[in-house]
Amino acid sequence: MAQNIYDDPEFFAGYSRLPRQVRGLDGAPEWPALRAMLPPLAGRRVADLGCGFGWAARWMRGQGAASVLGLDLSQNMIARARADTDDPAIEYRIADLDTAELPAAAFDLVFSMLASHYVRDFVRLARTIHAALAPGGDLIFTIEHPIFMAAAHPRWTRDEDGRRTWPVNGYFSEGERRTDWFADGVLKYHRTLGTTLNTLIGAGFMLRRVEEFVPTPAQIAEMPELAEELERPMMVLIAAVKG
């Protein structure tokens, strides 16, 4: 079973105060770029893996999706999503993405924001998603960028010129990474970018687009703290289609 850090009270309290949890999708700076990668949603059957508070599920229904199934390991997340949702076409279930089963060819879109780097067996997950998509179905997801999460101690340092620098070490040593973020020992799984993309190809996907998130000048003007994201990539946005 995956680590259920989101039901840790200290972690959940801190996480719930993040702008992307307070403001929803509008609080996620990568959302405009991710939204542009989505196919038309009218009539689509959607699975949202790591659905969190249900922000994306509700938005997709607002865009005409026929149904949304949201899966999340956290009881706290699912309870909040259910409390904030009044729509019989949205269903939320507690599920571990390391072991979750999905019905064959039941979805036209599988969507996931910042969840699959918590999954130990990404090969299994990619194959499960591929089988769950109808022919021509889309997979759109985001993960922490491997450069962002590779280091044993991922945090800003200063170089000899005083410039903020992000460490990149252990990049080709794939596997567990434990960091302290709202709580001690948060467990994630580092994979190189090549491993991630080749796993999708091996599962039968055709890559449609890969974006390394970078804030726009307008976003930086509105939120100057985003300027640090110009120094190293924090997220990868990936769009693929079932072959």
Backbone as CSV, one residue per row, in Angstrom:
resi,resn,N_x,N_y,N_z,CA_x,CA_y,CA_z,C_x,C_y,C_z
1,MET,0.839,-1.194,0.000,0.000,0.000,0.000,0.872,1.242,0.000
2,ALA,0.483,2.238,-0.785,1.227,3.484,-0.832,1.146,4.217,0.511
3,GLN,2.125,5.089,0.733,2.108,5.899,1.944,0.919,6.867,1.885
4,ASN,0.105,6.877,2.914,-1.073,7.748,2.939,-0.769,8.996,3.755
5,ILE,0.161,9.805,3.262,0.600,10.978,4.012,-0.493,12.034,4.104
6,TYR,-1.427,12.030,3.170,-2.456,13.070,3.159,-3.481,12.908,4.279
7,ASP,-3.482,11.768,4.945,-4.349,11.609,6.113,-3.599,11.841,7.419
8,ASP,-2.323,12.215,7.320,-1.590,12.669,8.496,-2.111,14.056,8.854
9,PRO,-2.586,14.288,10.090,-3.220,15.567,10.431,-2.329,16.775,10.184
10,GLU,-1.041,16.680,10.548,-0.135,17.812,10.356,0.053,18.113,8.873
11,PHE,0.263,17.049,8.095,0.454,17.236,6.660,-0.798,17.826,6.026
12,PHE,-1.954,17.248,6.344,-3.198,17.683,5.706,-3.508,19.142,6.040
13,ALA,-3.219,19.548,7.267,-3.469,20.936,7.651,-2.618,21.890,6.823
14,GLY,-1.337,21.565,6.651,-0.471,22.416,5.851,-0.838,22.393,4.385
15,TYR,-1.107,21.211,3.873,-1.455,21.067,2.461,-2.728,21.827,2.125
16,SER,-3.683,21.817,3.026,-4.962,22.470,2.772,-4.831,23.986,2.658
17,ARG,-3.715,24.538,3.113,-3.508,25.980,3.033,-2.795,26.415,1.758
18,LEU,-2.377,25.456,0.926,-1.729,25.816,-0.334,-2.704,26.562,-1.242
19,PRO,-2.215,27.522,-2.029,-3.119,28.267,-2.921,-3.939,27.376,-3.833
20,ARG,-3.356,26.267,-4.304,-4.095,25.395,-5.216,-5.209,24.638,-4.517
21,GLN,-5.185,24.598,-3.192,-6.278,23.976,-2.441,-7.288,25.015,-1.969
22,VAL,-6.828,26.217,-1.737,-7.736,27.289,-1.321,-8.497,27.855,-2.523
23,ARG,-7.774,28.066,-3.619,-8.367,28.699,-4.801,-8.740,27.700,-5.880
24,GLY,-8.400,26.438,-5.694,-8.709,25.442,-6.706,-7.776,25.547,-7.899
25,LEU,-8.278,25.236,-9.078,-7.447,25.225,-10.279,-6.847,26.588,-10.564
26,ASP,-7.537,27.653,-10.205,-7.002,28.997,-10.425,-5.768,29.266,-9.568
27,GLY,-5.565,28.471,-8.529,-4.398,28.620,-7.685,-3.227,27.763,-8.117
28,ALA,-3.394,27.021,-9.208,-2.330,26.172,-9.740,-1.714,26.872,-10.945
29,PRO,-0.494,27.373,-10.840,0.062,28.169,-11.944,0.217,27.400,-13.247
30,GLU,0.320,26.070,-13.170,0.458,25.282,-14.392,-0.878,25.024,-15.088
31,TRP,-1.990,25.396,-14.449,-3.301,25.050,-14.968,-3.558,25.589,-16.379
32,PRO,-3.239,26.856,-16.710,-3.501,27.295,-18.088,-2.799,26.436,-19.138
33,ALA,-1.548,26.056,-18.882,-0.825,25.211,-19.831,-1.434,23.819,-19.886
34,LEU,-1.838,23.287,-18.747,-2.441,21.960,-18.704,-3.804,21.962,-19.377
35,ARG,-4.585,22.987,-19.128,-5.918,23.098,-19.737,-5.819,23.114,-21.257
36,ALA,-4.778,23.763,-21.785,-4.599,23.836,-23.235,-4.287,22.473,-23.853
37,MET,-3.829,21.516,-23.053,-3.504,20.181,-23.550,-4.709,19.252,-23.562
38,LEU,-5.794,19.648,-22.908,-6.962,18.778,-22.803,-7.731,18.715,-24.113
39,PRO,-8.275,17.555,-24.420,-9.164,17.455,-25.591,-10.525,18.058,-25.260
40,PRO,-11.391,18.244,-26.253,-12.768,18.662,-25.951,-13.407,17.675,-24.979
41,LEU,-14.114,18.182,-23.979,-14.605,17.327,-22.901,-16.071,16.928,-23.046
42,ALA,-16.788,17.542,-23.953,-18.219,17.256,-24.088,-18.451,15.769,-24.338
43,GLY,-19.241,15.151,-23.468,-19.608,13.754,-23.606,-18.545,12.758,-23.173
44,ARG,-17.425,13.234,-22.678,-16.326,12.323,-22.320,-16.542,11.678,-20.953
45,ARG,-16.137,10.421,-20.880,-16.111,9.706,-19.602,-14.689,9.830,-19.053
46,VAL,-14.589,10.393,-17.854,-13.279,10.790,-17.326,-12.973,10.031,-16.044
47,ALA,-11.712,9.630,-15.885,-11.189,9.149,-14.608,-10.134,10.134,-14.148
48,ASP,-10.266,10.607,-12.929,-9.330,11.565,-12.336,-8.570,10.835,-11.229
49,LEU,-7.307,10.534,-11.471,-6.503,9.741,-10.546,-5.738,10.656,-9.601
50,GLY,-6.002,10.487,-8.303,-5.472,11.425,-7.318,-6.297,12.691,-7.344
51,CYS,-7.597,12.532,-7.217,-8.544,13.630,-7.465,-8.540,14.706,-6.407
52,GLY,-7.962,14.424,-5.233,-7.890,15.453,-4.195,-9.256,15.952,-3.782
53,PHE,-9.398,17.261,-3.739,-10.637,17.878,-3.294,-11.715,17.907,-4.376
54,GLY,-11.408,17.392,-5.556,-12.416,17.313,-6.621,-12.515,18.546,-7.500
55,TRP,-11.530,19.435,-7.430,-11.594,20.661,-8.233,-11.686,20.337,-9.725
56,ALA,-10.803,19.447,-10.208,-10.790,19.130,-11.640,-12.048,18.382,-12.052
57,ALA,-12.527,17.471,-11.204,-13.732,16.716,-11.535,-14.919,17.649,-11.756
58,ARG,-15.078,18.604,-10.861,-16.202,19.532,-10.995,-16.028,20.431,-12.218
59,TRP,-14.808,20.880,-12.486,-14.563,21.721,-13.652,-14.875,20.957,-14.927
60,MET,-14.453,19.708,-15.003,-14.683,18.918,-16.213,-16.166,18.686,-16.469
61,ARG,-16.911,18.463,-15.418,-18.362,18.349,-15.601,-18.923,19.668,-16.106
62,GLY,-18.390,20.770,-15.631,-18.830,22.074,-16.117,-18.518,22.294,-17.588
63,GLN,-17.515,21.565,-18.091,-17.151,21.654,-19.501,-17.875,20.614,-20.358
64,GLY,-18.791,19.870,-19.751,-19.616,18.959,-20.520,-19.252,17.494,-20.442
65,ALA,-18.275,17.129,-19.585,-17.948,15.712,-19.444,-19.191,14.936,-19.010
66,ALA,-19.363,13.745,-19.567,-20.557,12.949,-19.247,-20.514,12.429,-17.827
67,SER,-19.333,12.036,-17.373,-19.178,11.498,-16.024,-17.725,11.624,-15.610
68,VAL,-17.498,11.651,-14.312,-16.139,11.679,-13.773,-16.061,10.725,-12.590
69,LEU,-15.064,9.846,-12.623,-14.746,8.989,-11.486,-13.457,9.512,-10.880
70,GLY,-13.519,9.938,-9.621,-12.344,10.438,-8.929,-11.818,9.414,-7.937
71,LEU,-10.555,9.089,-8.024,-9.923,8.141,-7.113,-8.845,8.846,-6.298
72,ASP,-8.794,8.544,-5.015,-7.747,9.092,-4.157,-7.560,8.156,-2.965
73,LEU,-6.328,8.031,-2.522,-6.024,7.164,-1.384,-6.487,7.772,-0.065
74,SER,-6.549,9.094,-0.019,-6.802,9.797,1.239,-8.292,9.880,1.579
75,GLN,-8.641,9.403,2.752,-10.008,9.558,3.228,-10.351,11.030,3.417
76,ASN,-9.367,11.822,3.881,-9.598,13.256,4.051,-9.950,13.919,2.729
77,MET,-9.213,13.571,1.682,-9.458,14.154,0.375,-10.837,13.773,-0.151
78,ILE,-11.145,12.500,-0.074,-12.431,12.035,-0.595,-13.596,12.630,0.197
79,ALA,-13.451,12.730,1.508,-14.519,13.318,2.322,-14.767,14.766,1.929
80,ARG,-13.680,15.520,1.728,-13.820,16.919,1.318,-14.420,17.015,-0.084
81,ALA,-13.971,16.163,-1.003,-14.500,16.189,-2.368,-15.996,15.899,-2.379
82,ARG,-16.408,14.908,-1.609,-17.834,14.580,-1.560,-18.648,15.713,-0.952
83,ALA,-18.099,16.338,0.076,-18.821,17.430,0.734,-18.993,18.630,-0.183
84,ASP,-18.032,18.842,-1.094,-18.064,20.015,-1.975,-18.732,19.743,-3.314
85,THR,-19.226,18.534,-3.521,-19.771,18.157,-4.820,-21.236,17.767,-4.691
86,ASP,-22.055,18.344,-5.542,-23.469,17.993,-5.609,-23.795,17.678,-7.062
87,ASP,-23.373,16.493,-7.505,-23.508,16.142,-8.911,-23.506,14.613,-9.003
88,PRO,-24.621,14.006,-9.367,-24.678,12.541,-9.421,-23.790,11.934,-10.499
89,ALA,-23.302,12.739,-11.431,-22.434,12.221,-12.483,-20.963,12.190,-12.060
90,ILE,-20.682,12.638,-10.840,-19.329,12.556,-10.288,-19.342,11.555,-9.143
91,GLU,-18.460,10.580,-9.224,-18.320,9.580,-8.173,-16.895,9.621,-7.637
92,TYR,-16.774,9.572,-6.309,-15.462,9.541,-5.675,-15.278,8.213,-4.952
93,ARG,-14.090,7.639,-5.092,-13.779,6.392,-4.401,-12.387,6.476,-3.781
94,ILE,-12.233,5.832,-2.628,-10.908,5.676,-2.031,-10.209,4.525,-2.745
95,ALA,-9.017,4.792,-3.252,-8.285,3.769,-3.999,-6.800,4.068,-3.965
96,ASP,-6.000,3.019,-3.914,-4.546,3.093,-3.958,-4.117,2.906,-5.407
97,LEU,-3.469,3.896,-6.008,-3.094,3.804,-7.406,-2.061,2.715,-7.663
98,ASP,-1.399,2.226,-6.629,-0.468,1.114,-6.793,-1.184,-0.206,-7.038
99,THR,-2.445,-0.283,-6.657,-3.182,-1.545,-6.797,-4.538,-1.377,-7.472
100,ALA,-4.947,-0.166,-7.769,-6.290,0.096,-8.289,-6.531,-0.621,-9.614
101,GLU,-7.734,-1.145,-9.754,-8.180,-1.741,-11.009,-9.220,-0.817,-11.638
102,LEU,-9.201,-0.709,-12.955,-10.168,0.092,-13.676,-10.831,-0.780,-14.737
103,PRO,-12.109,-0.579,-15.002,-12.784,-1.386,-16.025,-12.217,-1.122,-17.410
104,ALA,-12.212,-2.140,-18.237,-11.622,-2.045,-19.564,-12.421,-1.118,-20.467
105,ALA,-11.693,-0.257,-21.192,-12.273,0.626,-22.214,-13.451,1.449,-21.693
106,ALA,-13.397,1.829,-20.418,-14.523,2.511,-19.783,-14.402,4.031,-19.794
107,PHE,-13.241,4.558,-20.221,-13.012,5.998,-20.134,-12.464,6.539,-21.453
108,ASP,-12.801,7.790,-21.711,-12.273,8.489,-22.884,-11.092,9.375,-22.515
109,LEU,-10.972,9.697,-21.229,-9.878,10.534,-20.745,-9.497,10.083,-19.348
110,VAL,-8.215,9.867,-19.155,-7.673,9.689,-17.810,-6.804,10.894,-17.516
111,PHE,-7.062,11.518,-16.381,-6.441,12.786,-16.009,-5.822,12.630,-14.631
112,SER,-4.696,13.273,-14.406,-4.067,13.180,-13.088,-3.137,14.371,-12.883
113,MET,-3.255,15.002,-11.726,-2.378,16.128,-11.383,-1.515,15.746,-10.185
114,LEU,-0.204,15.688,-10.400,0.791,15.545,-9.343,0.483,14.360,-8.414
115,ALA,0.211,13.213,-9.016,-0.106,12.022,-8.219,0.799,10.841,-8.515
116,SER,1.185,10.628,-9.770,1.843,9.365,-10.121,3.268,9.258,-9.597
117,HIS,3.869,10.367,-9.142,5.198,10.235,-8.528,5.108,9.653,-7.110
118,TYR,3.902,9.432,-6.616,3.722,8.707,-5.358,3.546,7.199,-5.599
119,VAL,3.502,6.788,-6.855,3.224,5.399,-7.213,4.537,4.642,-7.399
120,ARG,4.660,3.521,-6.717,5.887,2.723,-6.809,6.031,2.080,-8.190
121,ASP,4.964,1.461,-8.678,5.031,0.684,-9.919,4.350,1.465,-11.039
122,PHE,5.107,2.332,-11.677,4.534,3.156,-12.739,4.244,2.327,-13.984
123,VAL,5.009,1.263,-14.209,4.750,0.388,-15.352,3.346,-0.200,-15.246
124,ARG,3.009,-0.707,-14.066,1.670,-1.273,-13.867,0.596,-0.215,-14.065
125,LEU,0.812,0.977,-13.502,-0.183,2.033,-13.617,-0.398,2.414,-15.078
126,ALA,0.679,2.559,-15.849,0.544,2.932,-17.255,-0.243,1.876,-18.027
127,ARG,0.027,0.610,-17.754,-0.710,-0.468,-18.443,-2.180,-0.498,-18.025
128,THR,-2.432,-0.241,-16.734,-3.815,-0.205,-16.244,-4.595,0.915,-16.914
129,ILE,-3.977,2.086,-17.019,-4.634,3.228,-17.666,-4.898,2.928,-19.138
130,HIS,-3.911,2.361,-19.818,-4.069,2.058,-21.239,-5.250,1.120,-21.463
131,ALA,-5.358,0.093,-20.633,-6.459,-0.855,-20.778,-7.802,-0.215,-20.461
132,ALA,-7.806,0.779,-19.570,-9.057,1.411,-19.158,-9.573,2.430,-20.165
133,LEU,-8.721,2.861,-21.084,-9.126,3.854,-22.071,-9.777,3.185,-23.279
134,ALA,-10.784,3.852,-23.808,-11.365,3.428,-25.073,-10.364,3.706,-26.191
135,PRO,-10.494,3.046,-27.344,-9.589,3.332,-28.461,-9.537,4.831,-28.773
136,GLY,-8.327,5.359,-28.890,-8.158,6.786,-29.150,-8.294,7.666,-27.933
137,GLY,-8.444,7.046,-26.748,-8.599,7.821,-25.523,-7.317,8.542,-25.124
138,ASP,-7.482,9.575,-24.319,-6.371,10.449,-23.950,-5.935,10.243,-22.506
139,LEU,-4.637,10.373,-22.290,-4.048,10.444,-20.955,-3.358,11.786,-20.827
140,ILE,-3.780,12.588,-19.857,-3.177,13.891,-19.591,-2.804,13.907,-18.116
141,PHE,-1.517,14.118,-17.819,-1.132,14.115,-16.413,0.098,14.977,-16.167
142,THR,0.289,15.301,-14.896,1.460,16.061,-14.474,2.174,15.297,-13.373
143,ILE,3.486,15.493,-13.319,4.305,14.950,-12.238,5.340,15.992,-11.862
144,GLU,5.925,15.833,-10.682,7.082,16.646,-10.359,8.191,16.326,-11.348
145,HIS,8.871,17.342,-11.800,9.947,17.131,-12.768,11.064,16.316,-12.115
146,PRO,11.620,15.332,-12.830,12.707,14.539,-12.236,13.887,15.377,-11.759
147,ILE,14.164,16.488,-12.407,15.232,17.376,-11.932,14.866,17.970,-10.585
148,PHE,13.588,18.262,-10.395,13.128,18.849,-9.141,13.256,17.868,-7.984
149,MET,12.990,16.596,-8.221,12.896,15.653,-7.114,14.059,14.673,-7.013
150,ALA,15.046,14.769,-7.913,16.132,13.784,-7.913,17.021,13.863,-6.683
151,ALA,17.340,15.066,-6.231,18.330,15.248,-5.176,17.850,14.677,-3.842
152,ALA,18.813,14.241,-3.043,18.471,13.728,-1.711,17.919,14.838,-0.824
153,HIS,18.393,16.066,-1.032,17.918,17.218,-0.250,17.527,18.328,-1.226
154,PRO,16.333,18.212,-1.816,15.912,19.176,-2.833,15.498,20.513,-2.231
155,ARG,16.406,21.451,-2.263,16.108,22.799,-1.753,17.117,23.765,-2.348
156,TRP,16.752,25.037,-2.313,17.613,26.067,-2.869,18.887,26.210,-2.039
157,THR,19.998,26.404,-2.751,21.263,26.766,-2.124,21.779,28.025,-2.822
158,ARG,22.964,28.482,-2.432,23.587,29.638,-3.079,24.924,29.227,-3.665
159,ASP,25.174,29.638,-4.912,26.467,29.322,-5.499,27.488,30.398,-5.127
160,GLU,28.681,30.320,-5.715,29.755,31.237,-5.357,29.420,32.697,-5.664
161,ASP,28.518,32.903,-6.614,28.107,34.265,-6.975,26.869,34.723,-6.216
162,GLY,26.408,33.891,-5.289,25.219,34.243,-4.517,23.914,33.961,-5.220
163,ARG,23.987,33.288,-6.359,22.769,32.992,-7.113,22.103,31.741,-6.559
164,ARG,20.792,31.780,-6.483,20.045,30.616,-6.002,20.206,29.466,-6.983
165,THR,20.483,28.287,-6.440,20.789,27.125,-7.265,20.056,25.907,-6.721
166,TRP,19.548,25.095,-7.627,18.838,23.868,-7.235,19.772,22.679,-7.477
167,PRO,19.982,21.812,-6.483,20.908,20.697,-6.673,20.320,19.617,-7.583
168,VAL,21.163,19.062,-8.429,20.781,17.904,-9.229,21.837,16.835,-8.990
169,ASN,21.488,15.846,-8.183,22.396,14.726,-7.963,21.564,13.463,-7.801
170,GLY,22.194,12.334,-8.019,21.469,11.075,-7.961,20.417,10.936,-9.033
171,TYR,20.576,11.660,-10.142,19.521,11.677,-11.146,19.245,10.291,-11.709
172,PHE,20.306,9.512,-11.955,20.114,8.206,-12.565,19.935,7.087,-11.545
173,SER,19.868,7.447,-10.287,19.557,6.468,-9.236,18.066,6.542,-8.958
174,GLU,17.303,5.752,-9.676,15.855,5.826,-9.560,15.372,5.114,-8.302
175,GLY,14.204,5.506,-7.826,13.622,4.845,-6.667,13.135,5.828,-5.626
176,GLU,13.118,5.379,-4.390,12.525,6.157,-3.307,13.258,7.478,-3.062
177,ARG,12.447,8.499,-2.764,12.952,9.765,-2.252,12.077,10.142,-1.059
178,ARG,12.695,10.476,0.040,11.946,10.915,1.218,12.357,12.339,1.559
179,THR,11.376,13.207,1.638,11.628,14.600,1.933,10.700,15.062,3.054
180,ASP,11.070,16.151,3.662,10.247,16.750,4.706,9.466,17.912,4.099
181,TRP,8.155,17.726,4.006,7.265,18.723,3.402,5.938,18.665,4.142
182,PHE,5.724,19.600,5.031,4.580,19.623,5.948,4.647,18.521,6.999
183,ALA,5.306,17.428,6.687,5.527,16.331,7.631,6.847,15.666,7.249
184,ASP,7.421,14.926,8.179,8.697,14.274,7.913,8.498,12.997,7.086
185,GLY,9.456,12.741,6.190,9.495,11.467,5.494,8.442,11.245,4.446
186,VAL,8.079,12.298,3.707,7.108,12.135,2.625,7.760,11.305,1.515
187,LEU,7.108,10.226,1.125,7.682,9.250,0.197,7.203,9.499,-1.232
188,LYS,8.176,9.638,-2.131,7.899,9.745,-3.566,8.856,8.807,-4.293
189,TYR,8.609,8.627,-5.593,9.439,7.738,-6.389,10.002,8.500,-7.588
190,HIS,11.325,8.622,-7.589,12.001,9.330,-8.667,12.238,8.405,-9.853
191,ARG,11.884,8.897,-11.039,12.203,8.233,-12.289,12.742,9.283,-13.250
192,THR,13.688,8.921,-14.080,14.180,9.884,-15.058,13.065,10.219,-16.036
193,LEU,13.232,11.322,-16.725,12.238,11.696,-17.729,12.165,10.636,-18.821
194,GLY,13.321,10.093,-19.200,13.334,9.044,-20.207,12.560,7.815,-19.769
195,THR,12.728,7.418,-18.514,11.989,6.261,-18.000,10.485,6.499,-18.060
196,THR,10.054,7.672,-17.651,8.624,7.982,-17.664,8.057,7.919,-19.077
197,LEU,8.712,8.571,-20.013,8.194,8.606,-21.388,8.261,7.233,-22.036
198,ASN,9.350,6.513,-21.818,9.475,5.190,-22.436,8.508,4.175,-21.829
199,THR,8.163,4.368,-20.551,7.152,3.504,-19.938,5.805,3.695,-20.627
200,LEU,5.464,4.933,-20.935,4.210,5.201,-21.644,4.227,4.577,-23.032
201,ILE,5.334,4.743,-23.736,5.444,4.163,-25.074,5.339,2.643,-24.998
202,GLY,6.017,2.049,-24.010,5.979,0.604,-23.850,4.599,0.071,-23.514
203,ALA,3.779,0.915,-22.861,2.411,0.507,-22.514,1.455,0.647,-23.688
204,GLY,1.914,1.236,-24.792,1.068,1.360,-25.975,0.576,2.758,-26.271
205,PHE,1.103,3.758,-25.556,0.685,5.144,-25.788,1.531,5.790,-26.879
206,MET,0.935,6.738,-27.569,1.653,7.630,-28.461,1.714,9.001,-27.797
207,LEU,2.896,9.529,-27.653,3.057,10.831,-27.016,2.521,11.927,-27.927
208,ARG,1.732,12.815,-27.347,1.162,13.920,-28.113,1.842,15.243,-27.806
209,ARG,2.210,15.436,-26.531,2.883,16.684,-26.153,3.536,16.515,-24.783
210,VAL,4.688,17.135,-24.618,5.389,17.164,-23.333,5.787,18.608,-23.071
211,GLU,5.366,19.136,-21.932,5.691,20.512,-21.545,6.413,20.502,-20.210
212,GLU,7.504,21.260,-20.126,8.147,21.513,-18.841,7.638,22.865,-18.368
213,PHE,6.857,22.851,-17.293,6.153,24.072,-16.899,7.110,25.214,-16.614
214,VAL,6.776,26.363,-17.201,7.487,27.607,-16.907,6.434,28.706,-16.827
215,PRO,6.486,29.558,-15.799,5.471,30.609,-15.685,5.629,31.663,-16.775
216,THR,4.519,32.254,-17.138,4.538,33.323,-18.138,4.939,34.637,-17.475
217,PRO,5.387,35.632,-18.259,5.682,36.944,-17.680,4.484,37.532,-16.929
218,ALA,3.281,37.311,-17.449,2.090,37.838,-16.774,1.897,37.173,-15.415
219,GLN,2.143,35.872,-15.342,2.022,35.171,-14.057,3.061,35.680,-13.059
220,ILE,4.267,35.909,-13.526,5.324,36.404,-12.631,5.003,37.814,-12.153
221,ALA,4.431,38.631,-13.028,4.046,39.985,-12.622,2.985,39.949,-11.528
222,GLU,2.080,38.971,-11.621,1.023,38.833,-10.620,1.534,38.184,-9.345
223,MET,2.441,37.203,-9.491,2.998,36.478,-8.354,4.520,36.449,-8.507
224,PRO,5.228,37.475,-8.031,6.679,37.558,-8.241,7.453,36.356,-7.733
225,GLU,6.913,35.624,-6.744,7.623,34.453,-6.228,7.761,33.348,-7.280
226,LEU,6.959,33.412,-8.339,7.072,32.416,-9.401,8.337,32.593,-10.232
227,ALA,9.032,33.714,-10.089,10.245,33.941,-10.878,11.289,32.859,-10.632
228,GLU,11.299,32.275,-9.439,12.287,31.234,-9.154,12.075,29.991,-10.018
229,GLU,10.869,29.832,-10.577,10.615,28.680,-11.429,11.328,28.780,-12.778
230,LEU,11.913,29.948,-13.081,12.705,30.090,-14.291,14.076,29.442,-14.140
231,GLU,14.465,29.107,-12.894,15.799,28.581,-12.617,15.893,27.072,-12.803
232,ARG,14.784,26.379,-12.644,14.771,24.926,-12.837,13.328,24.475,-13.036
233,PRO,13.119,23.384,-13.770,11.750,22.920,-14.003,11.199,22.226,-12.763
234,MET,9.971,22.560,-12.399,9.339,21.948,-11.245,8.358,20.847,-11.638
235,MET,7.748,20.977,-12.807,6.731,20.020,-13.225,6.878,19.654,-14.688
236,VAL,6.426,18.440,-15.019,6.294,18.010,-16.405,4.812,17.749,-16.673
237,LEU,4.333,18.241,-17.796,2.955,18.039,-18.244,3.009,17.147,-19.483
238,ILE,2.286,16.043,-19.461,2.395,15.042,-20.520,1.011,14.717,-21.075
239,ALA,0.913,14.733,-22.395,-0.310,14.325,-23.086,0.024,13.156,-23.997
240,ALA,-0.761,12.087,-23.893,-0.555,10.898,-24.710,-1.915,10.359,-25.139
241,VAL,-1.909,9.554,-26.168,-3.142,8.981,-26.678,-2.978,7.478,-26.806
242,LYS,-4.034,6.733,-26.542,-3.980,5.291,-26.647,-3.802,4.875,-28.102
243,GLY,-2.736,4.104,-28.362,-2.464,3.648,-29.706,-3.353,2.483,-30.126
